[in-house]
Amino acid sequence: MTFVQTLSFACEDEDGLFALMDEWGQHTVGAIGYWQSVIMKDRDRPGAFTIWVEFPSYEEAMQNSNRPETDGYARRLRDMVGEIEYRNYDLVGGAASVTGPR
């Protein structure tokens, strides 16, 4: 079952955040781990971000979490933003598709 983890936090250094996430993505290409990650910026709370990370399964996510590289980037993110709220989800349905005039 597809597994999603979200990381929510406040960050004042948006450029630094994007640079760290780009570096993380380049460093982990081809490694065991996630299918995709997305950075979302909260429109209603300035400086609030959530990162969505999608894995093929919970087990793959735990393998990724145990990699030293993942731990290193998680520490760097925590040093940059402070407290991070982690949430874990099983993806149980897809998004509805809406067609028609835009």
N, C-alpha and C positions, 0 to 999 in steps of 0.2 A: 504494500500500500504506500502511495506517495506520502511523504512526510514533509512538513513545512515548519521551520523555526523562524520566529521573528525576534528581532532585537530592537528595542525602543529606547531612545535616549535623547538628551538635549545636547546640541553642539553649536558652538559659536564660530568654529573654524570650518566653514563649509568647503573651502578649497582644499584644506588639509584632509578632510574626511574623504572627498572624492579622490584625492591622490592616493591615500592609503587603500581605498577599495580597488582602485585601478591596479595598484601594485600587487595586492592580494590576488586579484583575478589573473594577472599575468603569471604570477608565481605558481598558481595552482592548476594551470591548464594541463589537462591530461592526467591529473592525479585523481585518486579515489576521492569522491566527494560529491558536491552538489551539481544539480542540473542547471540551475540558474539562480542568480541573486538580483534583487531589485532594491534600489534605494528610493524611499518615498519621503517627501518633505511635507509636513503637515501644513495645510493652508490656513488653519485656524489658530495654530500655536507657533509663533515665530521661534525658530531654533530647534523645533522638535522634529525628529526623524525616526523612521522605522525601516529596518532592512528586512526583507523577505528572502529567505534562503530555502530553495526547494531541493529535496533529495529523493532518490528512487524509493527509499525505505528508511525507517527509523534506524535499522541496523547500519546502513551506509552512513547515516548522520553520525552515529556514535563512533564509527571507524574514523570518520573525518575529524570529529572532536578530539580524538586521541592522537592525532598527528601533531608532532612538535611544531610544524609550520602554522597550523591552525591556532594552537595555543599562543604562539608568538604574536600573531596578528590580533588575536583577541586581547592580549595584554596591551598591545600598542593602542588599540581602539579604546580600551578602558582608561589608559593613561590620558588619552585625548579628551574623552567625554565624561569620565566619572562613572556614575552608576548606570548600569544597563539592565533593562527588564527583558528577560528571556521568556518567550512563550512557545509552546510546542503543540502542533496540530497534525492530525491525520486528515489528508485531503479526501473528502468523501463525496464531492460532487463538483461538476464543472460549472463555469459561468454560463448564464443564459445568453443566447445569441439573439440580438434584436436587429431586425432589418426594417428598412423603410427610409423615408426622407430624413435628412439630417438638418 
